[in-house]
Amino acid sequence: MSNENTLDLHYVHECFQKSLKENDDVVIDAYIDGYNELVKFLNLIGTVFSFVSSDVKSKIKVMEKLKSGDDAIYYESFKKMMKYEKETSLHEKNGFVSGSRTMLRLHRGLDFIRLFLKRISETEQDMNTCTTCQGSYNETLAEFHPWYIRKAATLAMHALPSRQDLLKKIFGSEDKLTEAMLVLPQTLESCDEVYQRVHQLYTDFDFHGLP
């Protein structure tokens, strides 16, 4: 059982590895399990991305509803979900909350989380966490947010602690931090594999532009 107050990278790695299906698909349940753990990262770095983590929670609730409904069989994996919604035009249906659209928001969030985690693990002790966070945000999530959210987010990033304090806050004690740094590379590889598969599926089904 993972600790609510720290991020368990080993658990994220296990879930994302479990989510890989065949050569090009991702199982939704395992993806959400890993994502739920990974989103702690957003909560642990402070209020900067609280708006993202609250949005993630609402999106996951949407998926849970779809997965327990009459058409649950079609929401087992990303590929099956997209194929079903494309063939039935559900992604265009008024009043229907599309699973493909919902998961697209999580997909974009994963891009930011993996990039920021990668950069704070690779840079020097005296790195500027604010600049690193702003760079990661501007390269990923920013283009999907209205200007007022971008402005508020980039201003809030100035409150981020130093790299060392931030890492301790995310992972806990010095021993836990050392352990996390050893696990991080394989966790990031899992994140990258999942991200690339899902991204390719959104490309294949022409779903990147879902409103």
N, C-alpha and C positions, 0 to 999 in steps of 0.2 A: 504493500500500500504506500503510495507516494505521500510525502509531507506537503501539506497545503502551503507552508511558508517557504518552501524552496523548490527549485526546478530539478526534476529527476530526468537527466538526459538519457540514462540507460533505458528507462521506461519508454521515452519517446522513440528511441532507436528500435526497440522491440516491437512497438505498435506499428511503426512505419514499415518495418521489414515484413510484418505479418500482413500488412495491407497490400503488398505487391501480388498481383494476380496475373498469371501467364506472363506474356512478354510486354503487354501494353496497357494493362488495366490496374485499377486501385479499388480495393474493397472499402466501402464507405464507413462501416462500423469501426474498423481498426484505424482508419484515417482520423475519424472524430475522436477516438480514444487518445491517440497521440497528440492531436491538436489541442484537446482539452488540457493536457499537461503542458504543452508548449506555450499556451496562451497565458500561463502563470507568469511567464517572462514579462509580458506586458503589464501585468498587475504589480509585479515585484519592482519594476523600475520606477514606480511612482504613478502619479495621476496623469502623466503625459499622454498615455495611450489608453486611458480608461474608457474613452468613447469607442475605441476599436474593440476592446475586450467585451464591452457590454453589447456591441453589435454582433460579435461572434456568438455570444450566448443566445441571442434572439434567433440567429440563423440556425444554430444547432437545434433549437426547439422546433423550428419549422421542419427540419429534416427528420426529427424524431416522430413528428406527426405524420409525415409522408410514409415513413418506414413502418408505421403501425396501422396504416390505412388499408383500403381494399386493394390498392395497387402496390403493396409493399414489395412484392417479388421483383419489381422493376427498379427498386432503389437499393439493391445489394452492392452495386459497384458503379463507378462513374460512367463507364462505357455503356452499361445496360441502361442506366438512367437517361443518358443523352440520346441514345438510340430510340428509346421509348418516347421521350418528349419531342424528338425531331419528327418521328414517323406519325405521331398523333397531333402534331402542331400545338401541343400543350404549352410550350414556351411562349406562344403568341396569344394564348387564350386569356381574355379579360376575366379578372377575378380569381385566376388560378395562380397560386404562389409556386413558381417553377423551382424544382430542386436544382436544376442546372444553374439557374440564375443565383440561387441562394449559395450554392457551393463555390461559385465564381468569386464571391466576396471573401470567403475563407482562403481560397487559392491566392488571391492578391495579398492577403495579410501574411500568408506563409512566406511569400517572397521577401517582405520586409524583415520578418523575424529571423530568417536564415541568414540574410545579408548582414544585419546588425550584429548578430551573435558571432558570425565569422570574423567580422572586423574588430570587435572588441577582444577577441581571443588572439588575434594575430599582431595587434599593434603594441607599441611600447607602453611601459607603466605610466608615463607622463602624458599619454595621449589626451586630447580634448574630447571627452565623451559627447559633448553637445555637438561639435562639428561632425563627429563620426555618425551620430544619430541623424542629424539633419541631412547628411549626404546619403545615408541609407534610405531615409524616408523620401527624399526628393527623387531618387532613382527608381522607387517602387510605388508606394501607396499614393504619393502626392498627386499624381496625375488623375487619380480617380476621386479626389476630394474637392469640394468647392473652395474658393479662395479663403473664406473666413475660417474654415477648419484648418487649412494649411497654415494660415497666419497664427492661429491659436496654438497649434501643435509645435511649430518651430520656435515660438516664444517660450512655451513651457519647457522645451528641451534645455534651456539655459539653467534650469534647476537640477539637472542631472548631477549626481555625485561624481567623484573621480573614478577612474577605471577600476582600481583596486576595491574601493568601497562599493561600487556597483556590482562587481563580481561576487563579493562576499554577501551582499544583500540577496543576490539571485541564488547562490549555491550554499550559503551557510558558513560553517567553520572553515578554517584554513585547510584541514584535512579533506573536507568535502569539496573544497575548491580545487585542490590538487587532483583529486579523483575525477572531478567533472572535466578538467582540462585534458585528461587522458582519454575520456570517453567522447569528448566533443567532436573530434575529427570523423569518427564513424557515424555519429548522430547526424552531422552535417551532410555526410554522403547519403544517408537514408533520406534526409529532407530533400536533397537535390534530386535523387532518383524519383521520389514521389512527385515533387514539383514538376519535373520535366515530363513525366508520364501524363499528369493531369493537364499540363499546358498543351501538350500535343493533341490530347483528346478535344480540348476546346477549339484548337485549330482545325482538326479534322471535321468537326461538326459545325464549324463556323459560328461558335457561340461566344467568342470573346467580346462581342459588342452587345450582349444582352443588357437591356436597360435596367 
